[in-house]
């Protein structure tokens, strides 16, 4: 299992478009991927699950991967988040 903490930097937080981008990227990997925000967690392969976390700008989240390609998966998701979801 691999984890990485990142901070959400885009002004609008994790809304529908960034969530859809994360789902598209996550589905390229076999590993189970989660985002943990406070005491809630969401499957990164589920847009509804991600949006339900209500993550805002400057919120810290933990990306967790578990599986054969966990390191690559967590690194790619972290890169997208750090890049403000290309917004």
Steps between C-alpha positions, in 0.01 A plus 500: 500500500624847405373833636576861416362820652427793268321833531223609264611827342240586237255769613183296444613185679406153381186555293356296210761570230810426712324197649428367150866551407613303807255219420629478140861480618425258785326260262829451312637317804421163653569613856228603742526876548347709776505863602469560873374836627465528875311193616342433158641303210399461137575261219689703238330295228156637604407860415208503744723372779760772431252787482337386825823582687434875448871582468579870478801715416791456744357175639757225557417151376675165509520291185519129575580228248502126546586259221749404233545852357437695822814718490442619144128552564547708816776705335284582196197597709723719721650671194154586368391642836821702540448634146161642604317249278626690193261789580 
